[in-house]
């Protein structure tokens, strides 16, 4: 079943937004009688049946719909901008599939590329959400200096770090039932010693994700999956 995005979607909606019509009609060749999925990116999901399909307008009838609650924990990933834009895009797509709340590109000491194409990245995130059929779409923030960002953080924050730090702990040993969590991942080359000291001073928990030196995107995915799995085990016994 194909999914389509409509930020204004609600229980009374009856047609695809104009920007989705061309792709549905010309590319996917959606026809009368087909079932489609609909999401608004804020937790509302619907299944609908097409009753009219033309190249200018596609109308449907909602069969069932639901407003899905927030998944817990609500995860923010603050991650150093990668030199290779394709790798960052791939990571954002996979984080969207896993289910997170927000992606914050960080400008850290070892970041080599300072600018990002946020419009393109948002399109990649939206495409991943439709492919996965997830009802919530992560918010993408503009790039921000790690030093400016840390002054505003309120969530429980974990920093993945493969070097030596005064209070580094194994991730599974420190996880709790926090509903709002931030995971910090460095760029290629990692987070600098000076940045680690600042993050520790600000109350962040420095953690290890294992013995291997992981790529940024690998660390982000493992960290988020571990957070989801640990929360599920502690709260639902699965």
C-alpha positions in Angstrom: 0.0 0.0 0.0 1.4 3.4 -1.0 1.5 6.2 1.6 0.9 9.9 0.9 1.6 13.0 3.0 -0.9 15.7 3.8 0.0 18.1 6.6 -3.7 19.1 6.8 -5.0 15.5 6.9 -7.9 14.9 9.3 -10.9 12.5 9.6 -12.9 14.6 7.2 -10.3 14.8 4.4 -11.4 13.5 1.0 -8.7 14.3 -1.6 -4.9 14.2 -2.1 -3.1 17.6 -1.9 -2.1 19.0 -5.3 1.7 18.2 -4.8 0.9 14.5 -4.3 -1.5 14.1 -7.3 1.1 14.0 -10.1 3.2 11.3 -8.4 0.1 9.2 -7.5 -1.5 9.4 -11.0 1.5 9.5 -13.4 4.1 7.6 -11.5 2.3 5.1 -9.3 -0.8 5.0 -11.6 -3.2 4.9 -8.8 -6.7 3.8 -9.9 -10.2 3.8 -8.6 -10.8 1.2 -6.0 -7.2 1.0 -4.7 -6.4 1.4 -1.0 -3.9 4.0 0.1 -2.3 5.1 3.3 -2.3 8.7 4.5 -0.2 10.5 7.2 0.1 14.1 8.4 3.5 13.8 10.1 2.0 14.6 13.5 0.7 11.2 14.4 -2.6 11.0 12.4 -2.8 8.0 10.1 -5.6 6.9 7.8 -6.4 4.2 5.3 -8.6 5.2 2.4 -10.1 3.9 -0.8 -9.8 5.8 -4.1 -13.2 6.6 -5.7 -12.0 9.0 -8.4 -8.5 9.4 -10.0 -7.7 12.0 -12.6 -4.5 13.8 -13.5 -5.6 16.9 -11.7 -7.5 15.5 -8.7 -7.6 12.3 -6.7 -10.5 11.8 -4.3 -10.8 9.1 -1.7 -13.0 7.9 1.1 -11.4 7.3 4.5 -12.1 3.8 5.8 -10.3 4.0 9.1 -8.2 6.5 10.9 -6.4 7.0 14.2 -4.4 9.6 16.1 -1.4 7.6 17.4 0.2 8.5 20.7 3.9 9.5 20.9 6.3 6.7 20.9 8.5 6.6 24.0 11.2 7.6 24.5 10.9 10.7 22.4 14.4 10.8 20.9 16.4 13.8 19.7 19.6 13.1 17.8 22.1 15.9 17.8 24.8 14.8 15.3 27.9 16.4 13.9 27.6 17.3 10.2 29.3 14.7 8.0 31.7 15.6 5.2 29.8 13.3 2.9 26.2 14.7 2.4 25.0 11.3 1.1 25.9 9.6 4.3 24.1 12.2 6.4 21.0 11.8 4.2 21.1 8.0 4.5 21.4 8.3 8.3 18.4 10.7 8.4 16.3 8.3 6.4 17.1 5.4 8.6 16.5 7.4 11.8 13.1 8.4 10.3 12.3 4.7 9.8 13.3 3.8 13.4 11.1 6.6 14.7 12.7 9.7 16.4 11.4 13.2 17.3 14.1 15.5 16.0 17.4 15.8 14.1 19.8 18.6 15.1 22.9 19.0 12.8 25.8 20.1 15.0 28.7 22.3 14.2 31.5 20.8 16.2 35.3 21.4 16.3 36.0 18.6 13.8 33.2 19.3 11.4 34.6 20.0 7.9 31.4 21.0 6.0 29.5 23.9 7.5 26.5 24.1 5.2 23.6 21.8 4.4 20.9 21.6 1.9 18.0 21.4 4.4 15.3 21.5 1.7 16.8 18.4 0.0 17.3 16.7 3.4 13.7 17.3 4.4 12.5 15.7 1.2 14.6 12.7 2.0 13.1 12.5 5.4 9.5 12.8 4.1 10.2 10.1 1.4 11.5 7.8 4.1 8.4 8.4 6.3 6.1 7.5 3.4 8.1 4.5 2.5 8.0 3.2 6.1 4.4 4.3 6.7 5.4 6.1 9.9 2.8 8.6 11.1 5.3 11.0 12.6 8.0 12.8 10.7 11.1 14.0 12.6 11.7 17.8 12.9 14.9 18.9 11.2 16.6 21.9 12.8 19.1 24.3 11.2 22.7 23.6 11.9 23.8 25.0 15.3 27.1 25.3 17.2 27.5 22.6 19.8 28.4 25.3 22.4 25.3 27.3 21.7 23.1 24.2 21.6 24.2 22.8 24.9 23.1 25.9 26.7 19.5 25.2 25.8 19.3 21.4 26.4 16.8 20.3 29.0 16.4 16.6 28.1 18.4 13.8 29.6 21.4 13.7 27.3 23.8 10.9 26.4 27.0 11.5 24.5 28.5 8.6 22.5 32.3 8.8 22.8 35.0 6.3 21.9 37.9 8.1 23.6 38.8 8.4 27.3 36.4 10.4 29.4 36.4 10.8 33.2 33.0 9.3 33.7 32.3 7.3 30.6 29.8 4.5 31.2 28.4 1.5 29.3 25.1 2.6 27.6 23.0 -0.2 29.0 24.2 0.5 32.6 22.8 4.1 32.7 19.6 3.9 30.7 16.4 4.6 32.6 12.7 5.4 31.8 13.2 9.0 30.6 10.5 9.8 28.1 12.5 12.7 26.5 16.1 11.8 25.6 18.9 13.4 23.5 21.7 11.4 21.9 24.8 13.3 20.9 27.0 11.8 18.1 30.2 13.4 16.8 31.2 13.8 13.1 34.2 12.0 11.5 37.0 12.3 14.0 34.6 12.3 16.9 33.9 14.9 19.5 36.9 16.9 20.7 38.3 16.5 24.3 37.4 20.2 25.0 33.8 19.5 23.8 33.5 16.4 26.0 34.6 18.3 29.0 32.0 21.0 28.3 29.3 18.4 27.8 30.2 16.6 31.1 30.3 20.0 32.9 26.7 20.7 31.6 25.5 17.4 33.1 25.5 15.1 30.0 26.3 11.4 30.5 29.2 10.2 28.4 28.6 6.6 27.2 30.2 3.9 25.2 28.3 2.0 22.4 30.7 -0.9 22.5 34.3 -1.8 21.8 34.3 -1.0 18.1 35.0 2.5 16.7 31.7 3.1 14.9 30.9 5.4 12.0 28.7 8.4 12.9 25.6 7.0 11.1 26.1 3.5 12.6 26.4 5.0 16.1 23.2 7.0 15.7 21.2 4.0 14.6 22.5 1.6 17.3 22.0 4.3 20.0 18.4 5.0 19.0 17.6 1.3 18.6 19.0 0.6 22.1 17.0 3.4 23.6 13.7 2.1 22.0 14.5 -1.5 23.0 15.5 -0.7 26.6 12.4 1.4 27.1 10.2 -1.4 25.8 11.8 -4.0 28.0 11.6 -2.0 31.1 8.0 -0.9 30.6 6.4 -3.7 28.7 8.6 -6.7 29.5 9.4 -7.5 25.8 
